[in-house]
Structure formats: C-alpha cells, structure tokens
Amino acid sequence: MNALIIHAHPEPQSFCSAMKDLAITTLQQAGHRVQVSDLYAMNWNPVASAADFQARSNPDYLVYALEQREAVKTGSLAPDIAAELDKLLWADLVILNFPLFWCSVPAILKGWIDRVLVSGTCYGGLRFYDRGGLAGKRALLSFSLGGQAHMFADEDAVHGDWEPMLRPLQRGTLAYVGMRVLPPFAACHVPYIDQPARAGILDRYRDYLQGLDQVEPLTVPSLADFDRQLQPLTNKEQVPA
C-alpha cells in the first residue's frame, strides 16, 4: 500500500507531530510505502490564485476550476501543485493529520485542499462520490484537540456530535472526490493530560492503523441511487424490471 500523510502543524515537537511520526513508523513496519507532505516545513502556499497556472485559457477572467481543468490537459499547473497531485495519485491511503482549529482544519491545510484537489482529475461533471476521480483510495482524518471526548459524544453534548462538524471535510471533500472515508481518529484533551495518557492515545492510534483493513468506511451517497437530475430514486425505481 502507498500512504500519503498530509501533516499540518507548525510545531515539530507537538503531539500532533508525534501522531504523524507514529503513523510513518507503523505503516512502514507493516511493509507499506509512505510519503509525507509537511505543509509548514514546506512553506506551502495556501492561496489559490491565477499564479497557480503557468498558462491561462482565459487571461481576462479567472474561473479557477475551469483553469484547473485546462491546466491538467496542458500540463501547466504550478510546479508545487503538480508535485502534490502526483503524490495524491500515487497514494492508496491519504491521512490528513492536523490540530482542530475552530472545528475545522488549519488554513494551510485548507489551502492544500483548494489547490491540489483539481477539477478535471479529482472531480468534474458527474465524477463525484463513488464515481469521483479518486475512487478506490481511502482517506482518514487524524487530529488533536483540547476538548474532551464527552464534549462531542452526541447531540446533547455541549458541542454536539462529531459528524455534522466533520461532514464538510469527510463527505463534502474526501468522499466527494471518490475516496472511501474511514472513521476519524481524534486525540482529545492533549494539552492538559500527562505523559502516560498521551502514550495511551498513541498506543490506540497504532492499534487503529494496524487494523485499517478491518475498518468499515463511512456511508456516503452512491450515484446509482439518484436519477440524471440527481433526485433520489424511489424504491420502486431501484427494483429491476
């Protein structure tokens, strides 16, 4: 298996960075090949702009997704995007490893998503969900945060449950481009716990990574359940004649 870890934490000594290092070691020891994009170390540019294209199909008006499609055809994506896209297409498993910022990803990781999940390769037209350009790959969120697990346990918890908060990323992004999304791994309350508790989280993360083949992906839509206008099919319509 080829695994790509997109790491987005500014501190190399952070617990989140320890999760990244553990994932590298665990996957390599299992015989897998691993590449890492350490976005802060790379000084990754998170800003999507006209500079992302070495040539423009329409120099007078920027429609970013359309320019992505043309740049894929002509090989004129900016070199930093092209390099990350090559890694993404190489990977069978993509791990986004980050600290949770305001119930979302750090800006530098959002910028990687914006610039690297290019139209024409990762999605486009009716190429999304199970027909997405990255179909066949798996994806996983691994993140650290200050909150405790019970704060996100269910709808009655103080912050509600995880699913609505993570849906734009898990379903609207990773599943949308065709990847099968595995349940996330959250390292909770890490700024406030002692070293043995941190070691216990890393042990659980190691166990999770070693058992990935037994993990069921999250349920996402299949385009076979929708008509050409993307209206849900009725049960009667789904039964073969």
MOHU-V882760 format. One record per helix or strand. SS is the DSSP state (H for helix, E for strand). FROM is the first residue (numbers start at 1). TO is the last residue. Records with the same first field share a line. If there is no record, write none. Layout:
# MOHU-V882760
SS: FROM-TO ; FROM-TO
This chain:
# MOHU-V882760
E: 2-8 ; 33-38 ; 53-53 ; 77-77 ; 93-99 ; 101-101 ; 104-104 ; 119-119 ; 123-124 ; 127-127 ; 138-144 ; 180-182 ; 185-187 ; 217-217 ; 226-226 ; 232-232
H: 15-29 ; 39-42 ; 50-52 ; 64-74 ; 79-90 ; 107-116 ; 129-131 ; 149-152 ; 162-175 ; 190-192 ; 195-210 ; 212-214 ; 223-225 ; 235-238
